[in-house]
Amino acid sequence: MKLDVITLDAAEAGHIELSDAIFGLEEIRGDILQRCVVWQLAKRRAGTHKIKTRNEVARTGKKMYKQKGTGGARHGSRKAAQFVGGAKTHGPVVRSHAFDLPKKVRALALRHALSAKAKDGALVILDQAELADAKTAAFRAQLAKLGLTNALVIAGPEVNSNLKLAARNIPQIDVLPNAGLNVYDVLRHSKLVLTRAAVEAIEARFVASKEAA
């Protein structure tokens, strides 16, 4: 697959050949993408919601009334769940929501996400993503030239410090290094912007994983 390369000023900067094994998958598997997104979001959940159990409720431990002779049910504590102010039963407790997903499935999901963007014409290749000055207004104007209002920018091994500062106040524009590339962020943005260095890193990453397998 061959795509045009442009600069931040929307000027032509040649062409680049993309690997069909990564960016050219024909059949996009929505089920694979869904599994990976659920896995990512489950890892992000704090899992700190919890209820108070009987030993944590601040109520008296004195027996409510005598065991027999009242004509009512036998109760030993006002901390029981059936009383107002008592504990809750079977409620949430502090736990991790994370679960395992095989590395091969995660890698396949990323390939499908990248291919989906390329197939939809939502993949933009930049020569490089660097700014001379950390000016948000100037960077917003450059994005307008490129027609980018909702985009994920993968800027290379490291994000240029001026670019990071200029982009952080622009809504729906996220800038990440190569290591930050993930399925969820790719799918939730309308456009995916990769630098030449990012493309090389992605292809090298998949070649390395294939050789390791």
Contacts in CASP RR format, 6 or more apart in sequence:
PFRMAT RR
TARGET T0000
AUTHOR 0000-0000-0000
METHOD contacts of the structure
MODEL  1
MKLDVITLDAAEAGHIELSDAIFGLEEIRGDILQRCVVWQLAKRRAGTHK
IKTRNEVARTGKKMYKQKGTGGARHGSRKAAQFVGGAKTHGPVVRSHAFD
LPKKVRALALRHALSAKAKDGALVILDQAELADAKTAAFRAQLAKLGLTN
ALVIAGPEVNSNLKLAARNIPQIDVLPNAGLNVYDVLRHSKLVLTRAAVE
AIEARFVASKEAA
1 17 0 8 1.000
1 18 0 8 1.000
1 19 0 8 1.000
1 20 0 8 1.000
1 23 0 8 1.000
1 24 0 8 1.000
1 118 0 8 1.000
2 15 0 8 1.000
2 16 0 8 1.000
2 17 0 8 1.000
2 18 0 8 1.000
3 15 0 8 1.000
3 16 0 8 1.000
3 18 0 8 1.000
3 118 0 8 1.000
3 123 0 8 1.000
3 125 0 8 1.000
4 12 0 8 1.000
4 14 0 8 1.000
4 15 0 8 1.000
4 125 0 8 1.000
5 12 0 8 1.000
5 13 0 8 1.000
5 14 0 8 1.000
5 15 0 8 1.000
5 16 0 8 1.000
5 125 0 8 1.000
5 126 0 8 1.000
5 127 0 8 1.000
5 196 0 8 1.000
6 12 0 8 1.000
6 13 0 8 1.000
6 124 0 8 1.000
6 125 0 8 1.000
6 126 0 8 1.000
6 127 0 8 1.000
6 146 0 8 1.000
7 13 0 8 1.000
7 126 0 8 1.000
7 127 0 8 1.000
7 128 0 8 1.000
8 126 0 8 1.000
8 129 0 8 1.000
8 131 0 8 1.000
8 142 0 8 1.000
8 146 0 8 1.000
9 142 0 8 1.000
9 145 0 8 1.000
10 142 0 8 1.000
10 145 0 8 1.000
10 146 0 8 1.000
13 127 0 8 1.000
16 125 0 8 1.000
16 196 0 8 1.000
16 199 0 8 1.000
18 24 0 8 1.000
18 118 0 8 1.000
18 199 0 8 1.000
19 203 0 8 1.000
19 206 0 8 1.000
21 111 0 8 1.000
21 206 0 8 1.000
22 111 0 8 1.000
22 114 0 8 1.000
22 115 0 8 1.000
22 202 0 8 1.000
22 203 0 8 1.000
22 206 0 8 1.000
23 114 0 8 1.000
23 115 0 8 1.000
23 118 0 8 1.000
23 123 0 8 1.000
24 115 0 8 1.000
24 118 0 8 1.000
24 119 0 8 1.000
25 111 0 8 1.000
25 112 0 8 1.000
25 115 0 8 1.000
26 119 0 8 1.000
28 112 0 8 1.000
28 115 0 8 1.000
28 116 0 8 1.000
28 119 0 8 1.000
29 108 0 8 1.000
29 112 0 8 1.000
30 112 0 8 1.000
32 105 0 8 1.000
32 108 0 8 1.000
32 109 0 8 1.000
32 112 0 8 1.000
33 109 0 8 1.000
33 112 0 8 1.000
33 113 0 8 1.000
33 116 0 8 1.000
33 183 0 8 1.000
33 187 0 8 1.000
35 101 0 8 1.000
35 105 0 8 1.000
35 109 0 8 1.000
36 101 0 8 1.000
36 105 0 8 1.000
36 106 0 8 1.000
36 109 0 8 1.000
36 110 0 8 1.000
36 113 0 8 1.000
36 183 0 8 1.000
36 184 0 8 1.000
37 183 0 8 1.000
37 184 0 8 1.000
37 187 0 8 1.000
39 99 0 8 1.000
39 101 0 8 1.000
39 106 0 8 1.000
40 182 0 8 1.000
40 183 0 8 1.000
40 184 0 8 1.000
41 184 0 8 1.000
42 97 0 8 1.000
42 98 0 8 1.000
42 99 0 8 1.000
43 97 0 8 1.000
43 98 0 8 1.000
45 97 0 8 1.000
45 98 0 8 1.000
47 92 0 8 1.000
47 94 0 8 1.000
47 95 0 8 1.000
47 96 0 8 1.000
47 97 0 8 1.000
48 94 0 8 1.000
49 92 0 8 1.000
49 94 0 8 1.000
50 91 0 8 1.000
50 92 0 8 1.000
50 93 0 8 1.000
50 94 0 8 1.000
51 87 0 8 1.000
51 88 0 8 1.000
51 91 0 8 1.000
51 92 0 8 1.000
51 93 0 8 1.000
52 87 0 8 1.000
52 88 0 8 1.000
53 87 0 8 1.000
53 88 0 8 1.000
54 77 0 8 1.000
54 79 0 8 1.000
54 80 0 8 1.000
54 81 0 8 1.000
54 86 0 8 1.000
54 87 0 8 1.000
56 87 0 8 1.000
57 79 0 8 1.000
57 85 0 8 1.000
57 86 0 8 1.000
57 87 0 8 1.000
59 77 0 8 1.000
59 78 0 8 1.000
59 79 0 8 1.000
59 85 0 8 1.000
59 86 0 8 1.000
60 78 0 8 1.000
61 77 0 8 1.000
61 78 0 8 1.000
61 79 0 8 1.000
63 75 0 8 1.000
63 76 0 8 1.000
63 77 0 8 1.000
64 75 0 8 1.000
64 76 0 8 1.000
64 77 0 8 1.000
64 78 0 8 1.000
65 75 0 8 1.000
67 74 0 8 1.000
68 74 0 8 1.000
78 85 0 8 1.000
78 86 0 8 1.000
79 86 0 8 1.000
79 87 0 8 1.000
80 86 0 8 1.000
80 87 0 8 1.000
81 87 0 8 1.000
81 88 0 8 1.000
81 89 0 8 1.000
103 209 0 8 1.000
104 213 0 8 1.000
106 183 0 8 1.000
107 206 0 8 1.000
107 209 0 8 1.000
109 183 0 8 1.000
110 181 0 8 1.000
110 182 0 8 1.000
110 183 0 8 1.000
110 186 0 8 1.000
111 206 0 8 1.000
113 183 0 8 1.000
113 186 0 8 1.000
113 187 0 8 1.000
114 123 0 8 1.000
114 186 0 8 1.000
114 192 0 8 1.000
114 202 0 8 1.000
116 187 0 8 1.000
117 123 0 8 1.000
117 186 0 8 1.000
117 191 0 8 1.000
117 192 0 8 1.000
122 190 0 8 1.000
122 191 0 8 1.000
122 192 0 8 1.000
123 191 0 8 1.000
123 192 0 8 1.000
123 194 0 8 1.000
124 146 0 8 1.000
124 148 0 8 1.000
124 151 0 8 1.000
124 191 0 8 1.000
124 192 0 8 1.000
124 193 0 8 1.000
124 194 0 8 1.000
125 193 0 8 1.000
125 194 0 8 1.000
125 195 0 8 1.000
125 196 0 8 1.000
125 199 0 8 1.000
126 153 0 8 1.000
126 193 0 8 1.000
126 194 0 8 1.000
126 195 0 8 1.000
126 196 0 8 1.000
127 195 0 8 1.000
127 196 0 8 1.000
128 195 0 8 1.000
128 196 0 8 1.000
128 197 0 8 1.000
129 153 0 8 1.000
129 155 0 8 1.000
129 156 0 8 1.000
129 159 0 8 1.000
129 160 0 8 1.000
129 163 0 8 1.000
129 175 0 8 1.000
129 193 0 8 1.000
129 195 0 8 1.000
130 160 0 8 1.000
130 162 0 8 1.000
130 163 0 8 1.000
131 138 0 8 1.000
131 139 0 8 1.000
131 160 0 8 1.000
131 162 0 8 1.000
131 163 0 8 1.000
131 166 0 8 1.000
132 162 0 8 1.000
133 162 0 8 1.000
133 166 0 8 1.000
134 161 0 8 1.000
134 162 0 8 1.000
134 163 0 8 1.000
134 165 0 8 1.000
134 166 0 8 1.000
135 166 0 8 1.000
136 165 0 8 1.000
136 166 0 8 1.000
136 167 0 8 1.000
136 169 0 8 1.000
136 170 0 8 1.000
138 166 0 8 1.000
139 163 0 8 1.000
139 166 0 8 1.000
139 167 0 8 1.000
139 170 0 8 1.000
140 170 0 8 1.000
143 149 0 8 1.000
143 151 0 8 1.000
143 170 0 8 1.000
143 173 0 8 1.000
148 173 0 8 1.000
148 191 0 8 1.000
148 193 0 8 1.000
149 172 0 8 1.000
149 190 0 8 1.000
150 172 0 8 1.000
150 173 0 8 1.000
150 189 0 8 1.000
150 190 0 8 1.000
150 191 0 8 1.000
151 172 0 8 1.000
151 173 0 8 1.000
151 174 0 8 1.000
151 189 0 8 1.000
151 190 0 8 1.000
151 191 0 8 1.000
151 192 0 8 1.000
151 193 0 8 1.000
152 174 0 8 1.000
152 176 0 8 1.000
152 185 0 8 1.000
152 186 0 8 1.000
152 189 0 8 1.000
152 191 0 8 1.000
152 192 0 8 1.000
152 193 0 8 1.000
153 167 0 8 1.000
153 173 0 8 1.000
153 174 0 8 1.000
153 175 0 8 1.000
153 176 0 8 1.000
153 193 0 8 1.000
154 176 0 8 1.000
154 177 0 8 1.000
154 178 0 8 1.000
154 180 0 8 1.000
154 181 0 8 1.000
154 192 0 8 1.000
154 193 0 8 1.000
154 194 0 8 1.000
154 195 0 8 1.000
154 198 0 8 1.000
155 163 0 8 1.000
155 175 0 8 1.000
155 176 0 8 1.000
155 177 0 8 1.000
155 195 0 8 1.000
155 198 0 8 1.000
156 177 0 8 1.000
156 178 0 8 1.000
156 195 0 8 1.000
156 197 0 8 1.000
156 198 0 8 1.000
156 201 0 8 1.000
157 177 0 8 1.000
157 178 0 8 1.000
157 197 0 8 1.000
157 201 0 8 1.000
158 177 0 8 1.000
159 175 0 8 1.000
159 176 0 8 1.000
159 177 0 8 1.000
163 175 0 8 1.000
164 175 0 8 1.000
167 173 0 8 1.000
167 174 0 8 1.000
167 175 0 8 1.000
172 189 0 8 1.000
174 185 0 8 1.000
174 189 0 8 1.000
176 185 0 8 1.000
178 197 0 8 1.000
178 198 0 8 1.000
178 201 0 8 1.000
178 202 0 8 1.000
181 198 0 8 1.000
181 202 0 8 1.000
186 192 0 8 1.000
194 202 0 8 1.000
END
